[in-house]
Amino acid sequence: MPLTKTDVELAILFYPILVELAQRGATDNYENIADTARRLHPDNAYAARCNPLGVARRLDVIRREFTAPRNLPVLAALGVNKTSGRPGFAFEGDFETLCTEAYGFNWSSVEDAFQEQAEIWKQMIAPRVKRTEKEAIQMMWDYAKVHGAAFDKQVSACRDDIIALIRQGEEAEDAYEMAAGHYRKGN
């Protein structure tokens, strides 16, 4: 799955939160991780629009793109679903073991490596493509055709926000998450 600018920006914000959790020997739920990012970065537009439902995806970016290739412990396992108390995406291995390994690792030893990875991610992300209103509306409808059933009907109240975000260069998936993620069924 290609990385989006939102993936990169939020993964960079979430990483130190996960490191702090590891140092405390704790886990935290996606909602609290999103809230912590907003609190620590009040002027960051990505943090401000972060929906807890998208946190797992961004934690998986850290796992897939940073810790796994370096054979590091699964730091992303420390972000959990509020209800189950477990990670919401597929992990191989025992959850308790993954947490213990993350808790016991010296994350300061890879701080420079993470900063280098963050710079690589930023370079990988293509500049945002500004779109016309007509293009944005088409992208919104194309996304809705495939994924619309995942949202409550009230998502239509966010139509203008979704279009504005797509016009600014966000991908439709990210625009829906930022503007209407709270209308996702089961939220």
OpenMM code with the backbone's topology and positions (N, CA, C; nanometers):
from openmm import Vec3, app, unit

residues = "MET PRO LEU THR LYS THR ASP VAL GLU LEU ALA ILE LEU PHE TYR PRO ILE LEU VAL GLU LEU ALA GLN ARG GLY ALA THR ASP ASN TYR GLU ASN ILE ALA ASP THR ALA ARG ARG LEU HIS PRO ASP ASN ALA TYR ALA ALA ARG CYS ASN PRO LEU GLY VAL ALA ARG ARG LEU ASP VAL ILE ARG ARG GLU PHE THR ALA PRO ARG ASN LEU PRO VAL LEU ALA ALA LEU GLY VAL ASN LYS THR SER GLY ARG PRO GLY PHE ALA PHE GLU GLY ASP PHE GLU THR LEU CYS THR GLU ALA TYR GLY PHE ASN TRP SER SER VAL GLU ASP ALA PHE GLN GLU GLN ALA GLU ILE TRP LYS GLN MET ILE ALA PRO ARG VAL LYS ARG THR GLU LYS GLU ALA ILE GLN MET MET TRP ASP TYR ALA LYS VAL HIS GLY ALA ALA PHE ASP LYS GLN VAL SER ALA CYS ARG ASP ASP ILE ILE ALA LEU ILE ARG GLN GLY GLU GLU ALA GLU ASP ALA TYR GLU MET ALA ALA GLY HIS TYR ARG LYS GLY ASN".split()
positions = [
    Vec3(0.0851, -0.1169, 0.0000),
    Vec3(0.0000, 0.0000, 0.0000),
    Vec3(0.0903, 0.1241, 0.0000),
    Vec3(0.0717, 0.2146, -0.0951),
    Vec3(0.1546, 0.3352, -0.0982),
    Vec3(0.1235, 0.4263, 0.0200),
    Vec3(0.2262, 0.4940, 0.0665),
    Vec3(0.2090, 0.5858, 0.1784),
    Vec3(0.1477, 0.7165, 0.1306),
    Vec3(0.0587, 0.7704, 0.2112),
    Vec3(0.0037, 0.9028, 0.1847),
    Vec3(0.0744, 1.0033, 0.2747),
    Vec3(0.0577, 1.1294, 0.2448),
    Vec3(0.1166, 1.2341, 0.3289),
    Vec3(0.0614, 1.2231, 0.4711),
    Vec3(-0.0663, 1.1924, 0.4848),
    Vec3(-0.1268, 1.1753, 0.6166),
    Vec3(-0.0617, 1.0584, 0.6906),
    Vec3(-0.0375, 0.9462, 0.6205),
    Vec3(0.0310, 0.8324, 0.6825),
    Vec3(0.1644, 0.8761, 0.7421),
    Vec3(0.2415, 0.9463, 0.6620),
    Vec3(0.3757, 0.9886, 0.7029),
    Vec3(0.3693, 1.0869, 0.8194),
    Vec3(0.2896, 1.1900, 0.8042),
    Vec3(0.2830, 1.2933, 0.9089),
    Vec3(0.2383, 1.2350, 1.0423),
    Vec3(0.1376, 1.1492, 1.0397),
    Vec3(0.0882, 1.0922, 1.1658),
    Vec3(0.1823, 0.9861, 1.2219),
    Vec3(0.2439, 0.9051, 1.1375),
    Vec3(0.3413, 0.8073, 1.1867),
    Vec3(0.4553, 0.8785, 1.2593),
    Vec3(0.4998, 0.9902, 1.2055),
    Vec3(0.6071, 1.0672, 1.2682),
    Vec3(0.5614, 1.1234, 1.4032),
    Vec3(0.4370, 1.1678, 1.4115),
    Vec3(0.3843, 1.2191, 1.5391),
    Vec3(0.3610, 1.1072, 1.6406),
    Vec3(0.3184, 0.9902, 1.5939),
    Vec3(0.2850, 0.8801, 1.6840),
    Vec3(0.4080, 0.8078, 1.7391),
    Vec3(0.5165, 0.8045, 1.6631),
    Vec3(0.6345, 0.7286, 1.7045),
    Vec3(0.6826, 0.7663, 1.8456),
    Vec3(0.7055, 0.8948, 1.8759),
    Vec3(0.7533, 0.9260, 2.0120),
    Vec3(0.6496, 0.8932, 2.1204),
    Vec3(0.5233, 0.8946, 2.0858),
    Vec3(0.4189, 0.8565, 2.1816),
    Vec3(0.4338, 0.7085, 2.2148),
    Vec3(0.4583, 0.6265, 2.1116),
    Vec3(0.4783, 0.4831, 2.1332),
    Vec3(0.6061, 0.4562, 2.2133),
    Vec3(0.7117, 0.5299, 2.1833),
    Vec3(0.8372, 0.5126, 2.2572),
    Vec3(0.8151, 0.5435, 2.4052),
    Vec3(0.7408, 0.6488, 2.4324),
    Vec3(0.7116, 0.6852, 2.5717),
    Vec3(0.6296, 0.5755, 2.6394),
    Vec3(0.5344, 0.5173, 2.5669),
    Vec3(0.4574, 0.4052, 2.6221),
    Vec3(0.5496, 0.2873, 2.6538),
    Vec3(0.6418, 0.2577, 2.5630),
    Vec3(0.7353, 0.1472, 2.5841),
    Vec3(0.8203, 0.1726, 2.7081),
    Vec3(0.8645, 0.2946, 2.7242),
    Vec3(0.9481, 0.3277, 2.8397),
    Vec3(0.8706, 0.3141, 2.9706),
    Vec3(0.7404, 0.3375, 2.9666),
    Vec3(0.6557, 0.3233, 3.0855),
    Vec3(0.6043, 0.1809, 3.1035),
    Vec3(0.6255, 0.0956, 3.0024),
    Vec3(0.5737, -0.0408, 3.0089),
    Vec3(0.4227, -0.0442, 2.9993),
    Vec3(0.3682, 0.0362, 2.9072),
    Vec3(0.2228, 0.0506, 2.8987),
    Vec3(0.1749, 0.0392, 2.7537),
    Vec3(0.0439, 0.0182, 2.7406),
    Vec3(-0.0241, 0.0296, 2.6114),
    Vec3(-0.1223, 0.1449, 2.6246),
    Vec3(-0.1759, 0.1890, 2.5121),
    Vec3(-0.2817, 0.2907, 2.5159),
    Vec3(-0.3706, 0.2704, 2.3945),
    Vec3(-0.4945, 0.3171, 2.4060),
    Vec3(-0.5884, 0.2967, 2.2961),
    Vec3(-0.5722, 0.4045, 2.1894),
    Vec3(-0.6259, 0.3740, 2.0726),
    Vec3(-0.6096, 0.4611, 1.9566),
    Vec3(-0.6637, 0.6016, 1.9823),
    Vec3(-0.7748, 0.6105, 2.0494),
    Vec3(-0.8344, 0.7411, 2.0786),
    Vec3(-0.7393, 0.8256, 2.1635),
    Vec3(-0.6818, 0.7656, 2.2658),
    Vec3(-0.5885, 0.8391, 2.3512),
    Vec3(-0.4611, 0.8775, 2.2771),
    Vec3(-0.4154, 0.7908, 2.1867),
    Vec3(-0.2961, 0.8228, 2.1077),
    Vec3(-0.3256, 0.9435, 2.0189),
    Vec3(-0.4423, 0.9449, 1.9548),
    Vec3(-0.4809, 1.0599, 1.8722),
    Vec3(-0.4923, 1.1861, 1.9574),
    Vec3(-0.5539, 1.1743, 2.0747),
    Vec3(-0.5677, 1.2895, 2.1652),
    Vec3(-0.4307, 1.3413, 2.2103),
    Vec3(-0.3395, 1.2505, 2.2401),
    Vec3(-0.2046, 1.2905, 2.2819),
    Vec3(-0.1339, 1.3655, 2.1693),
    Vec3(-0.1477, 1.3160, 2.0472),
    Vec3(-0.0859, 1.3853, 1.9331),
    Vec3(-0.1433, 1.5261, 1.9188),
    Vec3(-0.2748, 1.5407, 1.9347),
    Vec3(-0.3375, 1.6733, 1.9256),
    Vec3(-0.2879, 1.7648, 2.0377),
    Vec3(-0.2759, 1.7105, 2.1579),
    Vec3(-0.2313, 1.7893, 2.2730),
    Vec3(-0.0853, 1.8332, 2.2560),
    Vec3(0.0003, 1.7422, 2.2090),
    Vec3(0.1422, 1.7733, 2.1940),
    Vec3(0.1713, 1.8623, 2.0737),
    Vec3(0.0827, 1.8592, 1.9748),
    Vec3(0.1040, 1.9335, 1.8495),
    Vec3(-0.0220, 2.0127, 1.8139),
    Vec3(-0.0583, 2.1112, 1.8972),
    Vec3(-0.1859, 2.1821, 1.8778),
    Vec3(-0.1954, 2.2592, 1.7458),
    Vec3(-0.0831, 2.2906, 1.6843),
    Vec3(-0.0844, 2.3663, 1.5593),
    Vec3(-0.0675, 2.2773, 1.4360),
    Vec3(-0.0624, 2.1467, 1.4558),
    Vec3(-0.0427, 2.0553, 1.3443),
    Vec3(-0.1778, 2.0157, 1.2859),
    Vec3(-0.1990, 2.0465, 1.1590),
    Vec3(-0.3273, 2.0196, 1.0930),
    Vec3(-0.3571, 1.8691, 1.0867),
    Vec3(-0.2550, 1.7869, 1.0696),
    Vec3(-0.2770, 1.6422, 1.0627),
    Vec3(-0.3208, 1.5880, 1.1984),
    Vec3(-0.2585, 1.6362, 1.3037),
    Vec3(-0.2992, 1.5940, 1.4387),
    Vec3(-0.4411, 1.6416, 1.4677),
    Vec3(-0.4720, 1.7648, 1.4286),
    Vec3(-0.6046, 1.8214, 1.4549),
    Vec3(-0.7150, 1.7397, 1.3883),
    Vec3(-0.6878, 1.6863, 1.2706),
    Vec3(-0.7892, 1.6124, 1.1960),
    Vec3(-0.7804, 1.4614, 1.2165),
    Vec3(-0.6914, 1.4166, 1.3016),
    Vec3(-0.6700, 1.2737, 1.3214),
    Vec3(-0.7920, 1.2070, 1.3823),
    Vec3(-0.8370, 1.1032, 1.3165),
    Vec3(-0.9495, 1.0244, 1.3650),
    Vec3(-0.8956, 0.8960, 1.4277),
    Vec3(-0.9419, 0.8593, 1.5455),
    Vec3(-0.8915, 0.7368, 1.6096),
    Vec3(-0.9009, 0.6123, 1.5214),
    Vec3(-0.9972, 0.6089, 1.4299),
    Vec3(-1.0109, 0.4920, 1.3425),
    Vec3(-0.8941, 0.4773, 1.2459),
    Vec3(-0.8207, 0.5854, 1.2224),
    Vec3(-0.7056, 0.5787, 1.1328),
    Vec3(-0.5735, 0.5576, 1.2033),
    Vec3(-0.5741, 0.5555, 1.3352),
    Vec3(-0.4490, 0.5432, 1.4105),
    Vec3(-0.3814, 0.4096, 1.3817),
    Vec3(-0.4561, 0.3004, 1.3819),
    Vec3(-0.3963, 0.1682, 1.3599),
    Vec3(-0.3216, 0.1639, 1.2273),
    Vec3(-0.3779, 0.2251, 1.1252),
    Vec3(-0.3114, 0.2264, 0.9946),
    Vec3(-0.1761, 0.2950, 1.0043),
    Vec3(-0.1697, 0.4059, 1.0773),
    Vec3(-0.0447, 0.4815, 1.0882),
    Vec3(0.0556, 0.4100, 1.1780),
    Vec3(0.0069, 0.3363, 1.2787),
    Vec3(0.0971, 0.2563, 1.3605),
    Vec3(0.1542, 0.1416, 1.2775),
    Vec3(0.0721, 0.0885, 1.1878),
    Vec3(0.1201, -0.0177, 1.1004),
    Vec3(0.2278, 0.0335, 1.0053),
    Vec3(0.2221, 0.1602, 0.9679),
    Vec3(0.3293, 0.2199, 0.8862),
    Vec3(0.4610, 0.2110, 0.9625),
    Vec3(0.4576, 0.2435, 1.0912),
    Vec3(0.5786, 0.2352, 1.1738),
    Vec3(0.6302, 0.0914, 1.1765),
    Vec3(0.5396, -0.0041, 1.1948),
    Vec3(0.5793, -0.1453, 1.1977),
    Vec3(0.6359, -0.1904, 1.0638),
    Vec3(0.5591, -0.1644, 0.9594),
    Vec3(0.5926, -0.2147, 0.8263),
    Vec3(0.7162, -0.1471, 0.7672),
    Vec3(0.7281, -0.0161, 0.7890),
    Vec3(0.8319, 0.0614, 0.7213),
    Vec3(0.9559, 0.0893, 0.8069),
    Vec3(0.9440, 0.0748, 0.9401),
    Vec3(1.0587, 0.1062, 1.0249),
    Vec3(1.1041, -0.0116, 1.1110),
    Vec3(1.0173, -0.0631, 1.1962),
    Vec3(1.0647, -0.1655, 1.2901),
    Vec3(1.0863, -0.3020, 1.2238),
    Vec3(0.9961, -0.3468, 1.1402),
    Vec3(1.0088, -0.4802, 1.0785),
    Vec3(1.1349, -0.4931, 0.9924),
    Vec3(1.1638, -0.3976, 0.9035),
    Vec3(1.2846, -0.4144, 0.8208),
    Vec3(1.4150, -0.4158, 0.9011),
    Vec3(1.4109, -0.3609, 1.0223),
    Vec3(1.5314, -0.3548, 1.1058),
    Vec3(1.5310, -0.4630, 1.2148),
    Vec3(1.4325, -0.5529, 1.2078),
    Vec3(1.4176, -0.6592, 1.3084),
    Vec3(1.4099, -0.6033, 1.4505),
    Vec3(1.3404, -0.4916, 1.4651),
    Vec3(1.3188, -0.4301, 1.5956),
    Vec3(1.1888, -0.4842, 1.6551),
    Vec3(1.1717, -0.4720, 1.7863),
    Vec3(1.0443, -0.5133, 1.8459),
    Vec3(0.9265, -0.4384, 1.7833),
    Vec3(0.8084, -0.4954, 1.7956),
    Vec3(0.6879, -0.4408, 1.7335),
    Vec3(0.6306, -0.3300, 1.8238),
    Vec3(0.6876, -0.2120, 1.8105),
    Vec3(0.6462, -0.0964, 1.8895),
    Vec3(0.4984, -0.0649, 1.8676),
    Vec3(0.4510, -0.0844, 1.7461),
    Vec3(0.3118, -0.0536, 1.7120),
    Vec3(0.2119, -0.1388, 1.7900),
    Vec3(0.2557, -0.2494, 1.8496),
    Vec3(0.1653, -0.3341, 1.9283),
    Vec3(0.1159, -0.2623, 2.0531),
    Vec3(0.1805, -0.1522, 2.0908),
    Vec3(0.1416, -0.0803, 2.2122),
    Vec3(0.0182, 0.0062, 2.1917),
    Vec3(-0.0214, 0.0275, 2.0672),
    Vec3(-0.1472, 0.0947, 2.0360),
    Vec3(-0.2552, -0.0098, 2.0236),
    Vec3(-0.3629, 0.0050, 2.1015),
    Vec3(-0.4641, -0.1002, 2.1083),
    Vec3(-0.6054, -0.0448, 2.0884),
    Vec3(-0.6936, -0.1360, 2.0549),
    Vec3(-0.8353, -0.1056, 2.0442),
    Vec3(-0.8903, -0.0819, 2.1846),
    Vec3(-0.9733, 0.0189, 2.1993),
    Vec3(-1.0275, 0.0557, 2.3307),
    Vec3(-1.1104, -0.0576, 2.3925),
    Vec3(-1.1853, -0.1274, 2.3115),
    Vec3(-1.2737, -0.2322, 2.3615),
    Vec3(-1.1988, -0.3612, 2.3934),
    Vec3(-1.1159, -0.4048, 2.2994),
    Vec3(-1.0490, -0.5348, 2.3173),
    Vec3(-0.9194, -0.5269, 2.3959),
    Vec3(-0.8567, -0.4086, 2.3982),
    Vec3(-0.7269, -0.3956, 2.4634),
    Vec3(-0.6147, -0.4618, 2.3857),
    Vec3(-0.6410, -0.4911, 2.2587),
    Vec3(-0.5438, -0.5562, 2.1694),
    Vec3(-0.5274, -0.4717, 2.0434),
    Vec3(-0.4165, -0.4896, 1.9720),
    Vec3(-0.4005, -0.4189, 1.8453),
    Vec3(-0.5122, -0.4552, 1.7483),
    Vec3(-0.5511, -0.3593, 1.6668),
    Vec3(-0.6603, -0.3809, 1.5740),
    Vec3(-0.6182, -0.4371, 1.4406),
    Vec3(-0.4897, -0.4459, 1.4142),
    Vec3(-0.4453, -0.5032, 1.2876),
    Vec3(-0.3671, -0.6311, 1.3163),
    Vec3(-0.3475, -0.7096, 1.2135),
    Vec3(-0.2914, -0.8438, 1.2306),
    Vec3(-0.1455, -0.8386, 1.2753),
    Vec3(-0.1171, -0.9098, 1.3823),
    Vec3(0.0187, -0.9272, 1.4308),
    Vec3(0.0481, -1.0757, 1.4323),
    Vec3(0.1698, -1.1100, 1.3972),
    Vec3(0.2136, -1.2477, 1.4145),
    Vec3(0.2803, -1.2554, 1.5497),
    Vec3(0.2492, -1.3567, 1.6247),
    Vec3(0.3113, -1.3747, 1.7541),
    Vec3(0.2171, -1.3421, 1.8676),
    Vec3(0.2638, -1.3689, 1.9853),
    Vec3(0.1870, -1.3498, 2.1065),
    Vec3(0.1893, -1.2032, 2.1481),
    Vec3(0.0719, -1.1453, 2.1742),
    Vec3(0.0600, -1.0030, 2.2076),
    Vec3(0.1441, -0.9663, 2.3303),
    Vec3(0.1352, -1.0471, 2.4357),
    Vec3(0.2106, -1.0176, 2.5585),
    Vec3(0.3613, -1.0200, 2.5327),
    Vec3(0.4051, -1.1144, 2.4524),
    Vec3(0.5478, -1.1226, 2.4179),
    Vec3(0.5900, -1.0006, 2.3370),
    Vec3(0.5054, -0.9598, 2.2412),
    Vec3(0.5376, -0.8409, 2.1614),
    Vec3(0.5515, -0.7185, 2.2505),
    Vec3(0.4612, -0.7043, 2.3463),
    Vec3(0.4679, -0.5902, 2.4383),
    Vec3(0.5940, -0.5963, 2.5240),
    Vec3(0.6230, -0.7126, 2.5794),
    Vec3(0.7416, -0.7284, 2.6643),
    Vec3(0.8683, -0.6929, 2.5871),
    Vec3(0.8765, -0.7378, 2.4622),
    Vec3(0.9933, -0.7058, 2.3794),
    Vec3(1.0032, -0.5554, 2.3550),
    Vec3(0.8905, -0.4912, 2.3265),
    Vec3(0.8902, -0.3461, 2.3039),
    Vec3(0.9286, -0.2706, 2.4309),
    Vec3(0.8793, -0.3174, 2.5450),
    Vec3(0.9117, -0.2530, 2.6730),
    Vec3(1.0605, -0.2636, 2.7048),
    Vec3(1.1199, -0.3764, 2.6723),
    Vec3(1.2588, -0.4013, 2.7099),
    Vec3(1.3627, -0.3450, 2.6154),
    Vec3(1.3203, -0.2918, 2.5028),
    Vec3(1.4154, -0.2426, 2.4030),
    Vec3(1.4586, -0.0994, 2.4346),
    Vec3(1.5834, -0.0670, 2.4056),
    Vec3(1.6363, 0.0682, 2.4243),
    Vec3(1.6053, 0.1502, 2.2976),
    Vec3(1.4908, 0.2153, 2.2961),
    Vec3(1.4458, 0.2884, 2.1771),
    Vec3(1.5324, 0.4097, 2.1473),
    Vec3(1.6030, 0.4625, 2.2463),
    Vec3(1.6918, 0.5761, 2.2185),
    Vec3(1.8074, 0.5336, 2.1282),
    Vec3(1.8372, 0.4044, 2.1234),
    Vec3(1.9456, 0.3554, 2.0380),
    Vec3(1.9114, 0.3633, 1.8889),
    Vec3(1.7839, 0.3804, 1.8567),
    Vec3(1.7444, 0.3892, 1.7156),
    Vec3(1.6777, 0.5239, 1.6837),
    Vec3(1.6929, 0.6205, 1.7716),
    Vec3(1.6311, 0.7510, 1.7489),
    Vec3(1.6811, 0.8163, 1.6201),
    Vec3(1.8122, 0.8121, 1.5972),
    Vec3(1.8669, 0.8696, 1.4737),
    Vec3(1.8155, 0.7953, 1.3506),
    Vec3(1.8058, 0.6630, 1.3608),
    Vec3(1.7547, 0.5835, 1.2482),
    Vec3(1.6106, 0.6211, 1.2173),
    Vec3(1.5305, 0.6468, 1.3219),
    Vec3(1.3921, 0.6867, 1.2955),
    Vec3(1.3876, 0.8237, 1.2283),
    Vec3(1.4702, 0.9160, 1.2728),
    Vec3(1.4734, 1.0491, 1.2105),
    Vec3(1.5131, 1.0393, 1.0635),
    Vec3(1.6091, 0.9524, 1.0326),
    Vec3(1.6478, 0.9302, 0.8930),
    Vec3(1.5317, 0.8716, 0.8141),
    Vec3(1.4608, 0.7758, 0.8734),
    Vec3(1.3450, 0.7153, 0.8070),
    Vec3(1.2370, 0.8193, 0.7824),
    Vec3(1.2143, 0.9064, 0.8794),
    Vec3(1.1129, 1.0115, 0.8636),
    Vec3(1.1478, 1.1008, 0.7446),
    Vec3(1.2741, 1.1334, 0.7288),
    Vec3(1.3157, 1.2160, 0.6140),
    Vec3(1.2953, 1.1418, 0.4820),
    Vec3(1.3238, 1.0126, 0.4811),
    Vec3(1.3013, 0.9314, 0.3604),
    Vec3(1.1527, 0.9303, 0.3257),
    Vec3(1.0677, 0.9104, 0.4282),
    Vec3(0.9234, 0.9111, 0.4038),
    Vec3(0.8790, 1.0430, 0.3439),
    Vec3(0.9256, 1.1528, 0.3993),
    Vec3(0.8850, 1.2848, 0.3504),
    Vec3(0.9256, 1.3038, 0.2045),
    Vec3(1.0427, 1.2518, 0.1685),
    Vec3(1.0883, 1.2639, 0.0298),
    Vec3(1.0086, 1.1741, -0.0633),
    Vec3(0.9594, 1.0614, -0.0104),
    Vec3(0.8824, 0.9668, -0.0924),
    Vec3(0.7454, 1.0206, -0.1309),
    Vec3(0.6923, 1.1066, -0.0474),
    Vec3(0.5576, 1.1563, -0.0702),
    Vec3(0.5615, 1.2642, -0.1769),
    Vec3(0.4881, 1.2390, -0.2819),
    Vec3(0.4824, 1.3359, -0.3912),
    Vec3(0.4132, 1.4636, -0.3436),
    Vec3(0.4518, 1.5767, -0.4006),
    Vec3(0.3819, 1.7004, -0.3639),
    Vec3(0.2326, 1.6856, -0.3910),
    Vec3(0.1567, 1.7524, -0.3106),
    Vec3(0.0114, 1.7470, -0.3270),
    Vec3(-0.0299, 1.8034, -0.4621),
    Vec3(-0.1230, 1.7340, -0.5217),
    Vec3(-0.1760, 1.7773, -0.6496),
    Vec3(-0.3058, 1.8525, -0.6226),
    Vec3(-0.3073, 1.9808, -0.6544),
    Vec3(-0.4302, 2.0586, -0.6391),
    Vec3(-0.5270, 2.0138, -0.7476),
    Vec3(-0.6540, 2.0080, -0.7119),
    Vec3(-0.7546, 1.9589, -0.8062),
    Vec3(-0.8661, 2.0610, -0.8230),
    Vec3(-0.9316, 2.0532, -0.9357),
    Vec3(-1.0477, 2.1381, -0.9579),
    Vec3(-1.1642, 2.0831, -0.8772),
    Vec3(-1.2669, 2.1636, -0.8618),
    Vec3(-1.3849, 2.1175, -0.7884),
    Vec3(-1.4473, 1.9973, -0.8590),
    Vec3(-1.4528, 2.0031, -0.9909),
    Vec3(-1.5108, 1.8925, -1.0670),
    Vec3(-1.4321, 1.7629, -1.0427),
    Vec3(-1.2989, 1.7694, -1.0457),
    Vec3(-1.2166, 1.6510, -1.0196),
    Vec3(-1.2384, 1.5991, -0.8770),
    Vec3(-1.2461, 1.6918, -0.7816),
    Vec3(-1.2651, 1.6536, -0.6416),
    Vec3(-1.3998, 1.5843, -0.6217),
    Vec3(-1.5028, 1.6371, -0.6831),
    Vec3(-1.6360, 1.5767, -0.6715),
    Vec3(-1.6355, 1.4362, -0.7315),
    Vec3(-1.5695, 1.4210, -0.8450),
    Vec3(-1.5621, 1.2889, -0.9082),
    Vec3(-1.4878, 1.1896, -0.8186),
    Vec3(-1.3767, 1.2336, -0.7611),
    Vec3(-1.3005, 1.1456, -0.6720),
    Vec3(-1.3826, 1.1076, -0.5489),
    Vec3(-1.4575, 1.2060, -0.4957),
    Vec3(-1.5420, 1.1793, -0.3798),
    Vec3(-1.6462, 1.0734, -0.4146),
    Vec3(-1.7124, 1.0887, -0.5292),
    Vec3(-1.8164, 0.9933, -0.5678),
    Vec3(-1.7583, 0.8562, -0.5996),
    Vec3(-1.6411, 0.8534, -0.6633),
    Vec3(-1.5770, 0.7249, -0.6921),
    Vec3(-1.5455, 0.6504, -0.5624),
    Vec3(-1.4973, 0.7230, -0.4632),
    Vec3(-1.4675, 0.6614, -0.3345),
    Vec3(-1.5972, 0.6146, -0.2673),
    Vec3(-1.7004, 0.6984, -0.2732),
    Vec3(-1.8286, 0.6650, -0.2094),
    Vec3(-1.8920, 0.5413, -0.2715),
    Vec3(-1.8760, 0.5227, -0.4016),
    Vec3(-1.9326, 0.4048, -0.4674),
    Vec3(-1.8761, 0.2762, -0.4079),
    Vec3(-1.7470, 0.2775, -0.3786),
    Vec3(-1.6798, 0.1582, -0.3291),
    Vec3(-1.6913, 0.1451, -0.1767),
    Vec3(-1.6795, 0.2576, -0.1047),
    Vec3(-1.6680, 0.2532, 0.0405),
    Vec3(-1.7852, 0.3190, 0.1144),
    Vec3(-1.8819, 0.3687, 0.0435),
    Vec3(-1.9912, 0.4434, 0.1051),
    Vec3(-2.0706, 0.3657, 0.2085),
    Vec3(-2.0821, 0.2357, 0.1900),
    Vec3(-2.1603, 0.1547, 0.2846),
    Vec3(-2.0968, 0.1498, 0.4237),
    Vec3(-1.9709, 0.1883, 0.4348),
    Vec3(-1.9025, 0.1866, 0.5638),
    Vec3(-1.9392, 0.3075, 0.6498),
    Vec3(-2.0108, 0.4034, 0.5914),
    Vec3(-2.0448, 0.5269, 0.6611),
    Vec3(-2.1953, 0.5393, 0.6818),
    Vec3(-2.2336, 0.6062, 0.7911),
    Vec3(-2.3736, 0.6393, 0.8131),
    Vec3(-2.4171, 0.7429, 0.7106),
    Vec3(-2.5465, 0.7550, 0.6897),
    Vec3(-2.5991, 0.8496, 0.5904),
    Vec3(-2.5653, 0.9945, 0.6230),
    Vec3(-2.5389, 1.0238, 0.7499),
    Vec3(-2.5061, 1.1608, 0.7904),
    Vec3(-2.3741, 1.2089, 0.7314),
    Vec3(-2.2988, 1.1194, 0.6691),
    Vec3(-2.1728, 1.1589, 0.6066),
    Vec3(-2.1952, 1.2705, 0.5042),
    Vec3(-2.3154, 1.2779, 0.4492),
    Vec3(-2.3448, 1.3824, 0.3502),
    Vec3(-2.3289, 1.5226, 0.4080),
    Vec3(-2.3380, 1.5361, 0.5399),
    Vec3(-2.3189, 1.6671, 0.6030),
    Vec3(-2.1748, 1.7152, 0.5890),
    Vec3(-2.0842, 1.6243, 0.5568),
    Vec3(-1.9419, 1.6586, 0.5448),
    Vec3(-1.8988, 1.6752, 0.3995),
    Vec3(-1.9931, 1.6733, 0.3084),
    Vec3(-1.9633, 1.6774, 0.1655),
    Vec3(-1.8688, 1.7911, 0.1287),
    Vec3(-1.8995, 1.9132, 0.1717),
    Vec3(-1.8172, 2.0283, 0.1344),
    Vec3(-1.6758, 2.0180, 0.1914),
    Vec3(-1.6650, 1.9663, 0.3134),
    Vec3(-1.5322, 1.9492, 0.3743),
    Vec3(-1.4512, 1.8446, 0.2989),
    Vec3(-1.5160, 1.7353, 0.2600),
    Vec3(-1.4471, 1.6301, 0.1852),
    Vec3(-1.3972, 1.6852, 0.0522),
    Vec3(-1.4819, 1.7561, -0.0173),
    Vec3(-1.4427, 1.8148, -0.1465),
    Vec3(-1.3270, 1.9117, -0.1279),
    Vec3(-1.3331, 1.9967, -0.0254),
    Vec3(-1.2262, 2.0947, -0.0012),
    Vec3(-1.0934, 2.0247, 0.0254),
    Vec3(-1.0964, 1.9180, 0.1044),
    Vec3(-0.9728, 1.8452, 0.1338),
    Vec3(-0.9160, 1.7800, 0.0075),
    Vec3(-1.0009, 1.7216, -0.0739),
    Vec3(-0.9539, 1.6593, -0.1986),
    Vec3(-0.8971, 1.7663, -0.2917),
    Vec3(-0.9625, 1.8814, -0.2977),
    Vec3(-0.9116, 1.9914, -0.3818),
    Vec3(-0.7738, 2.0358, -0.3356),
    Vec3(-0.7481, 2.0297, -0.2046),
    Vec3(-0.6190, 2.0709, -0.1495),
    Vec3(-0.5097, 1.9665, -0.1723),
    Vec3(-0.5480, 1.8499, -0.2220),
    Vec3(-0.4483, 1.7491, -0.2542),
    Vec3(-0.4553, 1.6212, -0.1728),
    Vec3(-0.5498, 1.6120, -0.0794),
    Vec3(-0.5654, 1.4876, -0.0035),
    Vec3(-0.6258, 1.3817, -0.0952),
    Vec3(-0.5903, 1.2571, -0.0691),
    Vec3(-0.6543, 1.1474, -0.1392),
    Vec3(-0.7949, 1.1310, -0.0805),
    Vec3(-0.8860, 1.0738, -0.1577),
    Vec3(-1.0253, 1.0608, -0.1135),
    Vec3(-1.0355, 0.9845, 0.0180),
    Vec3(-0.9603, 0.8766, 0.0327),
    Vec3(-0.9650, 0.7976, 0.1562),
    Vec3(-0.9291, 0.8834, 0.2775),
    Vec3(-0.8230, 0.9621, 0.2645),
    Vec3(-0.7809, 1.0481, 0.3751),
    Vec3(-0.8821, 1.1596, 0.3995),
    Vec3(-0.9368, 1.2153, 0.2931),
    Vec3(-1.0351, 1.3226, 0.3083),
    Vec3(-1.1588, 1.2722, 0.3825),
    Vec3(-1.2062, 1.1541, 0.3471),
    Vec3(-1.3215, 1.0965, 0.4178),
    Vec3(-1.2879, 1.0736, 0.5650),
    Vec3(-1.1689, 1.0188, 0.5901),
    Vec3(-1.1307, 0.9918, 0.7285),
    Vec3(-1.1235, 1.1214, 0.8093),
    Vec3(-1.0612, 1.2243, 0.7529),
    Vec3(-1.0428, 1.3494, 0.8264),
    Vec3(-1.1745, 1.4230, 0.8472),
    Vec3(-1.2573, 1.4283, 0.7442),
    Vec3(-1.3796, 1.5085, 0.7526),
    Vec3(-1.4986, 1.4299, 0.8076),
    Vec3(-1.5014, 1.2992, 0.7843),
    Vec3(-1.6228, 1.2238, 0.8165),
    Vec3(-1.5966, 1.0930, 0.8894),
    Vec3(-1.4773, 1.0724, 0.9405),
    Vec3(-1.4444, 0.9467, 1.0078),
    Vec3(-1.5374, 0.9164, 1.1236),
    Vec3(-1.5894, 1.0211, 1.1878),
    Vec3(-1.6806, 1.0008, 1.3007),
    Vec3(-1.8158, 0.9454, 1.2563),
    Vec3(-1.8426, 0.9448, 1.1247),
    Vec3(-1.9665, 0.8858, 1.0739),
    Vec3(-1.9458, 0.7431, 1.0253),
    Vec3(-1.8261, 0.6883, 1.0474),
    Vec3(-1.8014, 0.5498, 1.0080),
    Vec3(-1.8888, 0.4602, 1.0947),
    Vec3(-1.9548, 0.3643, 1.0319),
    Vec3(-2.0420, 0.2715, 1.1058),
    Vec3(-1.9587, 0.1960, 1.2073),
    Vec3(-2.0161, 0.1793, 1.3245),
    Vec3(-1.9488, 0.1078, 1.4309),
    Vec3(-1.8550, 0.1961, 1.5104),
    Vec3(-1.8515, 0.3235, 1.4795),
    Vec3(-1.7617, 0.4165, 1.5494),
    Vec3(-1.8137, 0.4472, 1.6877),
] * unit.nanometer
topology = app.Topology()
chain = topology.addChain("A")
for resn in residues:
    res = topology.addResidue(resn, chain)
    for name in ("N", "CA", "C"):
        topology.addAtom(name, app.Element.getBySymbol(name[0]), res)
